Amino acid sequence: MERMIRGKPVFVIGAGPSISYSIPYLKRHKDIVKICADSALVPLMQGGIIPQIVVTDLDGDLQVMKKLSKTKTIFVVHAHGDNMERLEFASNFRNCIGTTQTEDVGRVRNFGGFTDGDRCVFLASHFGAKKIFLFGMDFGQRIGKHSKTRRQDRKIKLKKLRHGKELLEWLAHKTSSELYTLSKPITGFKKIRYDAIDSKLVV
């Protein structure tokens, strides 16, 4: 995974409301490594885009993940107290790395982050991405339809998003990666327009 990321530009993709605008641009840049939260898998694959890395705690579309697990895509599977019964599902993934939010245990690593989306960014930073571009990472009051958040869970989801954004703002002061966002503004990330992507990709 380090060979895929170190010294290169990386696209990190979440399932926020702006993901639908991102698909044409992501599809055009086939050679850029794409790391996505599992909730972004459905719109990406519907758009003909297969990410190289998927960060998941296995609460996304399991059938889509099962199909993709037979490819070269690397799954970074997060274990926590609420998904222990689902971890068996990942046992047959072709390429799988385990993560935790506590101390490293054997081959299970802690790269940092809280939600699937911000863990994607921490992963890219950990492995030395030259530039990190955020797509569909809105962290606003609207929740993307692909997150499948139930109405009664809306407050919890928004709280998680706030924590995720705070962690990214913290990371911005620590990382050596250049940080850009095509989504809502995040302190420490340069907000750019889609027509500026190509010029920023020049290393």
Secondary structure, DSSP 4 states (H G I P E B T S, - for coil): -HHHHBTSEEEEE--STTHHHHHHHHHH-TTSEEEEEGGGHHHHHHTT---SEEEE-S-S-HHHHHHHTTSSPEEEEEP-TT-GGGGGGGGG-SSEEEE-SSS-BTTBB----SSHHHHHHHHHHHTTBSEEEEES---SSS--GGG---GGGHHHHHHHHHHHHHHHHHHHTT--SEEEESSS--TTSEE--GGGHHHHH--
